């Protein structure tokens, strides 16, 4: 991250001159824009999107073999096209750094094996892999899919696929054959790139049988096998597909380093919805849109460049993996880690931050909460002198975590909360070097994002809860859904509620000072007699308590017109959450929130189920408690602990025979083992 003496946007002599400062100066010079602060720049970015995104393209010098005819086409959303006429390839923006010294990718295995790949070697292996795909018959538009850990192999395979104009999709090897098939078979891929095993919490999981089943279900012509733990796939293991070993794939002979030039809206990758209801939807993103959005996200909002190292803990199931790859677009080193974040010690990720001299550490609120719960003090026990920012996403960030970072990591390091998702493979809300961080809030909308909170009538509201919406196009909004020829599924997913306006699906408060408070998914928002309560508002109170490791709260409308609000609690290590604890937590909620924040019943459980991307399974569990059959609302392969679902099914049956909850929360209850008082 850059440092200098003055900031044109603040005028403060001690402020760093960041990329966003220089970008603002370019806007003033090129277009006469008056930029005194971030909000001036943001206002221009949404009022004049064609010039703003043209400047992003120019500022980062996006290589294209043919320039675009127009930045943004006319018409309503969805359906507007970005950078029409351009021919380019995402990979060229990565390979422009091929002559730089230093590492491009650092890949760390759970057993601490460390692989470092320089920029020139990355370019060499990507070119060889692309040649190998062409030998296997892969042509522009054909699909290559990965069953891979968060490793250097996944990055090379994706870049090689994109270089030939192929379309990439992937998932992590903790998915079983059925769950992986549900996603990847939709694409009718030509090639599968797969690991033979993966390690988790000290245990090796042999996946060769799953790979064989997956290859057969997908009908691929070839499997490129990435060997782990000495386990190999032999030709006889697969009935039809040809087996190519990874080392052969990255050393395919030849001098051709050709990167296919494709139209701006050529599919780059397909991501999948969480799959908690039905078959996961394939979300298609294009080369130009992703390039523009990720350059602005990483280069401007996070101020990443050639002197930086990004480490964002993720898996290949989560869209953050795509952002990890895109750090290469701005010349930053990206760090991958395949393994448990708490093995062999609970400070595993912090040790990586220290050792790799990470400047931007990305993680989840859950990981930060765990660090807090187990009593870590990374700032005291690790040398974090290189760290300039921590980013967290995947769930709302409680204000208490800002306090913990300030007290136990470093008071000068901002904890930047972001909100976006798989849908746009980016963020809508986040931070910037020249925006303050307010605990429990997201600093503001990203440049180029026209975000607002709408009421039921589609009117923008401030300082009250509404639906998070985006009222203007953003480059990485999906091109379409896979196998949705008339666009009906796409339209229903985002544009059916407010015509011509993107509905994100989160409840949020847009504050008078421009920040956002995200309260949770709007379809799982709690409603006490017409008063809306975001689940995150309750989590911020309860999960701050040292006796609580994690909480889940649901608002369940039942067929008889009644409403129940149960809470499920996981005890922190060394605690067991007895009746006195539950009474105390109820009182905390009453005092820290209101009587409406107190649940009707509390259940102490072993663990809480999540999606494979780490999100609490709020909506499917709500539907189960409403009486839906579990298999109709959630796929076992889409969640981390399918065995936990039986508890909620049994609870739903129990609810059918009891008298129901009180109409309103009462005074503190002597909660028993989870049954309503």
TANOR-V48562 format. One record per pair of residues at least 12 apart in sequence whose C-alpha atoms are under 7 Angstrom apart, sorted by sequence separation. I is the first residue (numbers start at 0). GAP is how many residues later the second one is. D is the distance in Angstrom with one decimal. If there is no record, write none. Layout:
# TANOR-V48562
((I	GAP	D) (I	GAP	D))
This chain:
# TANOR-V48562
((3	12	5.1) (4	12	6.6) (8	12	6.1) (70	12	4.4) (104	12	5.3) (195	12	5.0) (269	12	5.8) (270	12	5.1) (311	12	6.6) (417	12	4.2) (429	12	5.7) (430	12	5.1) (453	12	5.0) (454	12	6.5) (505	12	6.9) (506	12	5.4) (538	12	6.4) (552	12	6.9) (553	12	5.8) (585	12	5.7) (2	13	4.7) (3	13	5.2) (7	13	6.0) (69	13	5.7) (70	13	6.7) (102	13	6.2) (103	13	5.9) (104	13	6.9) (269	13	5.3) (270	13	6.6) (401	13	6.3) (416	13	5.8) (428	13	6.7) (429	13	5.8) (430	13	6.3) (452	13	4.8) (453	13	5.0) (506	13	5.7) (552	13	5.9) (553	13	6.6) (619	13	5.6) (1	14	6.9) (2	14	5.7) (6	14	6.2) (68	14	6.9) (69	14	5.8) (102	14	5.5) (103	14	5.1) (269	14	4.6) (415	14	6.7) (429	14	5.8) (452	14	5.1) (453	14	6.6) (505	14	5.6) (506	14	5.9) (519	14	5.5) (552	14	4.3) (619	14	6.1) (1	15	6.6) (2	15	6.9) (67	15	5.1) (68	15	5.8) (102	15	4.2) (103	15	5.0) (268	15	6.2) (269	15	6.4) (415	15	5.8) (428	15	5.6) (429	15	6.1) (452	15	4.7) (453	15	6.8) (505	15	4.3) (506	15	4.8) (518	15	4.3) (519	15	5.8) (551	15	5.6) (552	15	6.3) (660	15	6.7) (1	16	5.6) (67	16	5.4) (68	16	5.2) (101	16	5.8) (102	16	6.1) (268	16	5.9) (428	16	4.3) (429	16	6.1) (451	16	5.9) (452	16	6.0) (504	16	5.8) (505	16	4.7) (518	16	6.2) (519	16	5.8) (550	16	7.0) (551	16	5.0) (23	17	6.8) (53	17	6.5) (67	17	4.6) (68	17	7.0) (143	17	6.6) (193	17	6.9) (266	17	6.3) (267	17	5.9) (309	17	7.0) (427	17	5.9) (428	17	5.4) (451	17	5.4) (504	17	5.4) (518	17	5.2) (550	17	5.6) (551	17	6.6) (66	18	6.8) (67	18	4.0) (100	18	7.0) (222	18	6.3) (224	18	6.9) (266	18	5.6) (267	18	4.9) (427	18	5.8) (450	18	5.7) (451	18	6.3) (518	18	6.4) (534	18	6.4) (550	18	4.6) (66	19	4.7) (99	19	6.3) (221	19	4.6) (222	19	6.1) (223	19	6.0) (224	19	6.1) (225	19	6.7) (266	19	4.4) (267	19	5.2) (450	19	4.5) (549	19	6.0) (550	19	6.3) (65	20	5.1) (66	20	6.9) (98	20	6.6) (220	20	4.7) (221	20	4.4) (222	20	5.0) (223	20	4.7) (224	20	5.1) (225	20	5.2) (265	20	5.3) (266	20	6.4) (396	20	6.4) (449	20	5.3) (450	20	6.5) (549	20	5.2) (49	21	5.5) (65	21	4.9) (97	21	4.7) (98	21	6.0) (219	21	6.2) (220	21	6.2) (221	21	5.8) (222	21	6.1) (223	21	5.7) (224	21	5.5) (264	21	4.7) (265	21	6.1) (415	21	6.9) (427	21	6.1) (448	21	6.8) (449	21	5.6) (547	21	6.9) (548	21	5.5) (49	22	6.2) (63	22	6.7) (64	22	5.6) (96	22	6.7) (97	22	4.7) (143	22	6.7) (223	22	6.0) (263	22	6.7) (264	22	6.2) (309	22	7.0) (449	22	5.8) (547	22	6.0) (548	22	5.3) (63	23	5.7) (64	23	5.8) (142	23	5.6) (143	23	6.2) (144	23	5.7) (145	23	6.3) (146	23	5.8) (147	23	6.5) (148	23	5.5) (191	23	7.0) (263	23	5.8) (264	23	6.5) (308	23	5.7) (309	23	6.2) (310	23	6.1) (413	23	6.8) (547	23	4.8) (548	23	4.3) (624	23	6.6) (63	24	4.4) (139	24	6.0) (140	24	6.0) (141	24	5.0) (142	24	4.6) (143	24	5.2) (144	24	4.8) (145	24	4.3) (146	24	5.3) (147	24	5.2) (148	24	6.5) (263	24	4.9) (305	24	6.6) (307	24	5.1) (308	24	4.6) (309	24	4.9) (310	24	4.9) (312	24	6.9) (388	24	5.4) (389	24	6.3) (390	24	5.8) (391	24	6.3) (392	24	6.1) (417	24	6.4) (546	24	5.9) (547	24	4.9) (623	24	6.9) (624	24	6.9) (62	25	6.8) (97	25	6.2) (138	25	6.6) (139	25	4.2) (140	25	4.9) (141	25	6.0) (142	25	5.9) (143	25	6.8) (144	25	5.2) (145	25	6.3) (146	25	5.5) (147	25	5.8) (207	25	6.7) (211	25	6.7) (304	25	5.2) (305	25	4.5) (306	25	6.4) (307	25	6.3) (308	25	5.8) (309	25	6.1) (310	25	6.8) (387	25	5.7) (388	25	5.4) (389	25	4.9) (390	25	4.6) (391	25	5.1) (392	25	5.4) (416	25	5.4) (448	25	6.5) (546	25	5.1) (623	25	6.3) (626	25	6.3) (8	26	6.4) (9	26	6.5) (138	26	6.9) (139	26	4.9) (140	26	6.0) (146	26	5.5) (211	26	5.6) (303	26	6.8) (304	26	5.6) (305	26	4.6) (388	26	6.4) (389	26	6.0) (390	26	5.9) (391	26	6.4) (392	26	6.3) (447	26	6.9) (545	26	6.9) (611	26	5.8) (8	27	5.0) (9	27	6.1) (138	27	6.5) (304	27	5.2) (358	27	5.4) (359	27	6.1) (364	27	5.9) (610	27	5.8) (611	27	5.2) (620	27	7.0) (624	27	4.7) (8	28	4.9) (94	28	6.2) (128	28	6.9) (191	28	6.6) (303	28	6.7) (349	28	6.6) (353	28	6.3) (357	28	6.0) (358	28	4.2) (359	28	6.1) (360	28	6.5) (361	28	5.7) (362	28	6.3) (363	28	4.9) (364	28	6.7) (525	28	6.8) (526	28	6.8) (546	28	5.7) (610	28	4.3) (611	28	5.6) (623	28	6.9) (62	29	6.6) (188	29	6.9) (190	29	5.3) (195	29	6.8) (297	29	6.9) (353	29	5.6) (356	29	5.4) (357	29	5.7) (358	29	5.1) (359	29	5.1) (360	29	4.8) (361	29	4.6) (362	29	5.0) (363	29	5.3) (378	29	5.6) (525	29	4.8) (609	29	5.6) (610	29	6.0) (62	30	6.5) (125	30	5.5) (129	30	4.4) (187	30	6.6) (189	30	4.9) (190	30	6.1) (191	30	6.5) (192	30	5.7) (193	30	6.3) (194	30	5.9) (195	30	6.2) (197	30	6.7) (353	30	5.4) (358	30	6.7) (359	30	5.9) (360	30	6.2) (361	30	5.8) (362	30	6.9) (363	30	6.0) (364	30	6.5) (377	30	6.3) (378	30	4.0) (470	30	4.9) (524	30	6.9) (546	30	6.9) (608	30	6.7) (609	30	5.7) (61	31	6.5) (124	31	7.0) (128	31	5.4) (129	31	6.3) (188	31	6.2) (189	31	5.8) (190	31	5.1) (191	31	4.8) (192	31	4.6) (193	31	5.3) (194	31	4.5) (195	31	5.3) (196	31	5.3) (298	31	6.4) (376	31	4.7) (377	31	5.4) (378	31	6.0) (469	31	6.1) (470	31	6.3) (523	31	6.9) (608	31	6.3) (190	32	5.9) (191	32	6.2) (192	32	6.1) (193	32	5.9) (194	32	5.9) (195	32	5.7) (196	32	6.8) (293	32	6.6) (364	32	5.7) (368	32	6.9) (371	32	6.9) (376	32	6.3) (468	32	6.7) (469	32	5.0) (566	32	6.1) (608	32	5.6) (125	33	6.2) (126	33	6.5) (129	33	6.3) (176	33	5.4) (180	33	6.3) (184	33	5.2) (194	33	6.6) (468	33	5.4) (469	33	6.7) (565	33	5.5) (125	34	4.9) (129	34	6.0) (175	34	6.8) (294	34	7.0) (468	34	4.6) (564	34	5.2) (565	34	5.6) (566	34	6.2) (567	34	5.9) (568	34	6.1) (569	34	6.0) (195	35	6.1) (294	35	6.9) (467	35	6.3) (468	35	5.6) (564	35	5.3) (565	35	4.9) (566	35	4.8) (567	35	4.7) (568	35	4.8) (569	35	5.5) (608	35	6.4) (176	36	6.4) (180	36	6.7) (195	36	6.4) (467	36	5.7) (563	36	6.4) (565	36	5.9) (566	36	6.1) (567	36	5.8) (568	36	5.9) (569	36	6.0) (176	37	5.5) (180	37	6.9) (195	37	7.0) (401	37	5.7) (467	37	6.7) (567	37	6.4) (569	37	5.8) (466	38	6.8) (467	38	5.5) (144	39	7.0) (466	39	6.0) (467	39	5.9) (398	40	4.5) (457	40	6.5) (466	40	4.9) (467	40	5.6) (398	41	4.0) (465	41	5.6) (466	41	6.1) (397	42	5.1) (464	42	6.4) (465	42	5.5) (396	43	6.0) (464	43	5.5) (465	43	6.2) (541	43	6.6) (106	44	5.7) (142	44	6.6) (144	44	6.5) (464	44	4.6) (106	45	5.6) (143	45	5.5) (463	45	5.4) (142	46	4.6) (143	46	6.0) (144	46	6.4) (145	46	5.8) (146	46	6.1) (147	46	5.5) (462	46	5.8) (104	47	6.8) (141	47	6.9) (142	47	5.9) (143	47	5.0) (144	47	5.1) (145	47	4.7) (146	47	4.5) (147	47	5.6) (310	47	6.4) (461	47	6.7) (462	47	5.7) (141	48	6.8) (143	48	6.1) (144	48	6.2) (145	48	5.8) (146	48	6.5) (309	48	6.0) (461	48	5.1) (462	48	4.6) (540	48	6.5) (308	49	5.0) (309	49	6.3) (310	49	6.3) (311	49	5.6) (312	49	6.2) (461	49	5.4) (462	49	6.1) (308	50	5.3) (309	50	5.0) (310	50	5.0) (311	50	4.0) (312	50	5.4) (461	50	5.9) (307	51	5.8) (308	51	6.5) (309	51	6.2) (310	51	6.1) (311	51	5.7) (424	51	6.9) (540	51	6.7) (137	52	6.9) (423	52	5.2) (423	53	4.8) (422	54	6.8) (423	54	6.3) (422	55	6.7) (452	55	6.3) (452	56	6.4) (452	57	5.9) (451	58	6.6) (537	59	6.7) (599	61	6.2) (553	64	6.6) (599	65	6.4) (555	66	5.9) (598	66	7.0) (597	67	6.1) (90	68	6.2) (527	68	6.3) (553	68	6.2) (557	68	5.7) (556	69	7.0) (595	69	6.0) (601	69	6.8) (603	69	6.8) (443	70	5.9) (555	70	6.6) (594	70	6.0) (602	70	6.3) (603	70	6.4) (90	71	6.6) (443	71	4.6) (602	71	3.8) (90	72	6.0) (442	72	4.8) (443	72	6.1) (601	72	4.8) (441	73	5.6) (442	73	6.7) (600	73	6.1) (440	74	6.4) (441	74	5.0) (600	74	6.2) (440	75	5.7) (441	75	6.1) (600	75	4.7) (440	76	4.8) (599	76	6.3) (600	76	7.0) (439	77	6.9) (586	81	6.3) (585	82	6.0) (582	85	5.9) (582	86	6.1) (582	87	6.1) (582	88	6.8) (109	89	6.6) (182	89	6.9) (581	89	6.3) (578	91	6.3) (578	92	5.7) (578	93	6.2) (523	94	6.4) (163	95	6.1) (164	95	5.6) (523	95	5.7) (162	96	4.7) (163	96	5.3) (162	97	5.7) (164	97	6.7) (181	97	6.2) (182	97	6.1) (563	97	6.1) (166	100	6.0) (167	100	6.5) (168	100	5.6) (166	101	5.3) (167	101	4.5) (168	101	5.1) (166	102	5.2) (167	102	6.3) (168	102	6.3) (318	102	6.9) (318	103	5.4) (161	106	6.4) (318	106	5.7) (131	117	5.8) (128	120	5.4) (131	120	5.6) (127	121	6.9) (128	121	4.9) (130	121	6.4) (127	122	5.1) (395	122	6.1) (127	123	5.5) (128	123	6.7) (395	123	6.8) (127	124	5.0) (395	124	7.0) (124	125	5.0) (127	125	6.9) (124	126	6.9) (126	130	5.1) (300	130	6.2) (301	130	6.1) (300	131	4.5) (301	131	7.0) (293	132	7.0) (300	132	6.8) (200	138	7.0) (199	139	5.2) (200	139	5.4) (198	140	6.1) (199	140	5.5) (282	140	6.7) (395	140	6.3) (398	141	7.0) (200	142	5.4) (397	142	4.9) (171	143	6.6) (171	144	5.2) (399	144	6.5) (170	145	5.4) (171	145	5.6) (169	146	6.7) (170	146	4.8) (272	149	7.0) (270	151	6.7) (149	165	5.3) (148	166	6.7) (149	166	5.6) (148	167	6.3) (147	168	7.0) (154	170	6.5) (88	171	6.8) (88	172	5.6) (87	173	4.9) (88	173	6.2) (372	173	6.1) (86	174	5.6) (87	174	5.5) (86	175	5.1) (87	175	6.6) (86	176	4.7) (87	176	6.7) (372	176	6.6) (85	177	5.9) (86	177	5.9) (84	178	6.8) (85	178	5.5) (84	179	6.9) (83	180	6.2) (82	181	6.1) (292	182	6.0) (291	183	6.7) (292	183	6.0) (150	185	5.5) (289	185	6.8) (149	186	5.9) (150	186	6.5) (288	186	4.3) (289	186	5.1) (149	187	6.0) (150	187	6.3) (288	187	4.7) (149	188	5.2) (148	189	5.9) (284	191	6.5) (284	193	5.0) (285	193	6.6) (283	194	5.5) (284	194	5.5) (282	195	6.2) (283	195	5.6) (283	196	5.6) (89	197	5.6) (282	197	6.5) (283	197	5.7) (88	198	6.3) (282	198	4.8) (283	198	6.5) (281	199	5.5) (282	199	6.3) (372	199	6.9) (280	200	6.8) (281	200	4.9) (89	201	6.4) (82	205	6.9) (81	207	6.6) (393	221	6.6) (103	224	7.0) (104	228	5.7) (105	228	6.4) (106	228	5.8) (107	228	6.1) (108	228	5.9) (109	228	5.9) (103	229	4.7) (104	229	5.1) (105	229	4.7) (106	229	4.8) (107	229	4.8) (108	229	5.2) (109	229	4.7) (102	230	6.1) (103	230	6.4) (104	230	5.8) (105	230	6.3) (106	230	6.0) (107	230	6.5) (108	230	6.5) (93	234	5.6) (96	234	6.1) (56	235	6.6) (93	235	4.8) (55	236	6.8) (92	236	5.5) (55	240	6.8) (18	280	6.9) (19	280	4.9) (18	281	5.7) (18	284	5.9) (17	285	6.5) (316	295	6.8) (317	295	5.4) (316	296	6.2) (0	302	6.0) (0	303	5.8) (0	304	6.4) (0	306	6.3) (0	307	6.1) (273	337	6.7) (275	344	6.7) (277	355	7.0) (276	356	4.7) (275	357	6.3) (276	357	5.2) (275	358	4.5) (276	358	7.0) (275	359	5.8) (274	360	6.7) (275	362	6.3) (274	363	5.9) (273	364	6.6) (81	393	6.4) (37	396	6.6) (76	396	6.7) (48	399	6.6) (44	402	6.0) (45	402	5.1) (44	403	4.8) (45	403	6.5) (45	404	5.8) (41	405	5.1) (41	406	6.7) (77	422	6.9) (76	423	5.0) (75	424	5.9) (76	424	6.9) (178	458	4.6) (178	459	6.7) (175	461	6.2) (174	462	6.0))
